[in-house]
Amino acid sequence: MNTNFSSKIIFFFSILSLFCLAGCSTPSILINPNNNLEKICSFDIPEGYELQFVVELDGNPMISMNGPEASDHIYLVQLPEGVEINLDDLDQPIGVMVGRQEINANETTMVERKTVSICGQDVSLMVSEGVNSENQPYRQNTAVFQGKNGLALVNLSATVERWNQPLVDGFLASFQ
């Protein structure tokens, strides 16, 4: 199985675990990008990226976008009501955050925390670095912000070599 696809499946099921921790017993899953794309917030898809999928878990959308290279990803997730995320925990793999330490996720190290504006709010953006499943150094930016319907999480990742900070800044600035 493609390791890039495997990483996305692990991410999806890690998010699904977050929903279950919030109290849902059997989440309903709906794939319908036309109705869910702007439920979290309005945004501009960055140049070179395309929508991969939008999945709705109990009314909360998860959006996945792929960039020009297989290692370029953006995820937007509407968190279920009642889920609280401590930004300090985001330097761990998501599987560890939800208590599933057996998930083989690569570790990252937080290298910077800065304040950015998302949807008109000042929020903490965590910059982390690690090694991806292809054994390449990569960087990711993660933030939790107040979206249209509650707390949301945004995560962007790419190899260090391909990291494009102006693209990231422009994407986050487009959030409304």
N, C-alpha and C positions, 0 to 999 in steps of 0.2 A: 504494500500500500504506500502511496506517495506520502512522505513525511510531512509535507506542507498540509495535505488534506487531513492527516492524522492529528496535527496540531489544532486544526480548526474543529475537529470532532471533539477533542479533549476540551477545548475552550467552550464549545457549545454545552457539553455535559457538565462542565464546571459551573456555568451560569445556571443551568437547569437545577443543579444542586443548591445554588443560592435561593432559587424560587422555592424549593422544597423546604429549606430551612425557615423560610418566611411563613410556613404553615400550609402550603397547598399540598394536598395528598396526591392527586393525579392531575398534573397541569395539562390544560388543553393546548395543543400546538396548532397554529394556523400559519400557512405560508401564503401571504397576500401582499406583495410589495406595493401595489397601487394605493392601498388604504392605510398603510402603516409607516410609510417612509418619513413623514413629518410629524409623527406623534410625539417624538422625543423633543425635537426642536427643528426649526427650518435651518438648512445649511446648503452650501454649495459643494458638490462633489469635486474634489481637486482634479486638476488636469492630469490625465494619464491614469486615473483610477476609474473603476467601474463597479457598479453594484453587483455583488455576488449573490446575496440572498437577504431576505427580510423574513424573520420568523417571529411569530407572536406567541408568547408563553403566558397563558392566563391574562391576556389583554396587554401585556408588556412586550414591546417590540425589541428585537435584537437585530441590528443591521450590520452586515459584513460587506466590506469593499476590498477589492484587490487592486494593487498598483501595477506599474509597468513590469516589475519583476516579481517572481514568486515569493520573495521575502518581504514585499511591501503590503502591509495590511492596515485597515482601519476597522475598528469595531465601535459601535454605539449601542448601549444597552440601557433600557429603561428598567430601573431596579424595582422589584416588587415592594409594595407598601410594607413597612415594618423592617426592611433590611437596612442595617446601618453598616457602613464600611468606614473603618479607620484608615486614613491615608497611610499611616505607618505600616499597616499590614499589606499594602499593595506592592511592597518590594519582595513579597513572597510569590511563588507560583500560585495561581488561582486555586489549584487543587488543594494546596496546603491551607489556604484561607478558609475553605469550606470543610476542612477536616478529612480530606481524602489524600493522605500523604503517599499512598501507593501510586498515584498518578506520576508517571515519569516526565516531569516538566523541568526544563532547564532553569537554574537559579539565575536571578539577576541581582545586581547591586545598585542601590540608589546612588547616583553620582551628583544629583542636584535637585533642589526643590525651589521652585520659583512661583511667584504670583502672576497669573494671567487673567484676562477678562474673557469669560464665556457667558453668553446670553446676558451681558450687562452686569455680571457678578464677578467680583474678585475671588478666585479660587486657587488652591494650591495645585500646581502641576508637578508631578514627580517624573524626573528623568532617570531612567535606569539603563544599565548596560549589562550584557551577558553574552553568551554564545548560543546561537540557535541550533536547531536540529541538523543543520547542514555543516556544523562546526565553524560557522562564520561569526565574527563579532557583530552584535546587533545592538540597537538602541530602541527604547520605547518611551513614550510619553503617556502618562495616565492621569486623569483627573476625574473627580466626582463633582457634579454641578446640579443645580436645580433646573430641570427641564420643564416642559409644558405640563407634565402630569406627575411630577415628583422627582426624586433623585435619579440621576442618570450617570453613567460611566462612559468615558471615551478613552480609547486606547489606540495609539498609532505605533507601528513598529516597522523597521527597515534595517538593513545592514548598516553598520557605521559608515562604510564606504559610500553607500547610496543615500545617507540621511540628508534630507533637504529641509532645513529649519525654516526658510521663508515659506515653503509649501505648508508646513505644520502651522506656522503662525497665521497664514492666510485662511486655512481651513477653520481653525478655532475662532478667528475673528468673524467668520461668516455665520456663526451660530446666532440664531434669534429665537 
